[in-house]
Amino acid sequence: METFRFIDLFAGIGGFHQAMSSLGGTCVFASEIDEACTEVYQKNYGMKSLVNIRDVGAGDIPQHDVLCAGFPCQAFSQAGGRAGFSDKTRGTLFFEIVRILSQHHTKYIVLENVKHLVSHDHGNTWKVISGALRELGYRTTREPLILSPHQFGIPQTRERVIILGKHDPEHVDEPLPIEFRGLLTKDCNSIYSILDQGPVDPSYNISDYERMVLEAWDEFRQGVGDDVVGDAIWVESFRFKGSMRGWADWRIKCVSRNMRIYEEHRQFIDGWLERHNQLRDFQPTHRKMEWQCGRDIKTIWDAVIQFRQSGVRVKAPTCFQALVAIIQTPIIGKLRRRLTVTEAARLQSFPVDRAGSPFCVDPSRRLAYKQLGNSVNVEVIRQAALRLLSL
Ligand SMILES: C[S@@+](CC[C@H](N)C(=O)[O-])C[C@H]1O[C@@H](n2cnc3c(N)ncnc32)[C@H](O)[C@@H]1O
């Protein structure tokens, strides 16, 4: 298909829009209820998207060849023995998709969701979705298609289920022959491939407090050596003396491991705690550390770090964890700073480096991270849609 028309439902800042227009598509309708997202959409694509999809009659949506939607995951009704799969979707946002497809019989569909959709509600959610699409006459892939940007050389692990469908009621039982060859593993990636070149706004630098915490944990890694690799280090459990009766197995395992590490490195750890004022100046969650980057990374400054509720998490510099709206922005150890908004946009494959009209993010840094965290990865959608549209 050389040129085609698409609609962008739950449009956000237009991850689908980017992917589909790069394949020659023209957007004829977009729907989104978050005002800040719609402003970014208008600025980048010159289109209004502020409308609740529930308020739009299917007949008011223009004719289109491709329906795109990253819809929220909700539980479906299991009741009603005679109800068809489509009926079971009533009241959910997936039903809005069903409603539009029933009227338009759109030729192609590209849907995206969290990987958990497949196992959600003991598999019932997936059963209802695939059943409803089949009922509407869509052929889909035999197995749920799970893809992540790192498989295409973008250093982010973000596994998402992509549902591809072609309207073909006469062959609805024939799976779509969609294949991905040569997908990359995490280790083939490097976070340095998407970093900003040149100077970065100093407000991205880590604070003096964060530097103090990371220096202390780096010293710990040097002193304890490869014993840091594994479950979380919990300073509070080094000298645990009470009873573990009634505890969950994982907690017993973790505390026992910390007690063993303390016994084996007692001299170093006592000195370390003394040098750092028993970590009294650390916030409680920073008194825990998870070294999740194996033995090969010898210093925290070669890793990617996140300050999380579960502790200071240290990861290998191959891939960033999935950008998600609620999780703290990762720190690039080597550069002693956080991932910038432009880097976050590159991680989601938005064309921030395009000459002429680069993609413009929200002017608020907080909102820009949030919107990018909620968006789809453009390249993943582009790769999937490329294969679908050639069928
Ligand atoms: C997971 S995000 C999708 C992001 C989008 N695919 C992108 O690339 O930026 C889901 C979006 O659905 C929007 N949404 C939720 N309910 C909606 C509704 N009733 N009508 C339109 N949009 C809605 C949310 O505001 C949110 O931005």
The ligand as an ORCA input file, in Angstrom:
! r2SCAN-3c Opt
* xyz 0 1
  C      -1.204      4.080     26.765
  S      -1.678      5.666     26.301
  C      -1.450      5.626     24.567
  C      -0.313      6.497     24.104
  C      -0.153      6.627     22.608
  N      -0.269      5.384     21.913
  C       1.168      7.312     22.258
  O       1.891      6.835     21.412
  O       1.497      8.341     22.874
  C      -3.436      5.610     26.416
  C      -4.083      6.957     26.196
  O      -5.492      6.790     26.126
  C      -6.079      8.001     26.536
  N      -7.492      7.757     26.816
  C      -8.037      7.091     27.866
  N      -9.379      7.073     27.762
  C      -9.704      7.713     26.601
  C     -10.929      8.003     25.958
  N     -12.090      7.643     26.495
  N     -10.906      8.662     24.762
  C      -9.715      9.036     24.225
  N      -8.523      8.801     24.811
  C      -8.508      8.154     25.987
  C      -5.234      8.364     27.777
  O      -5.354      9.739     28.078
  C      -3.840      7.964     27.325
  O      -3.118      9.057     26.815
*
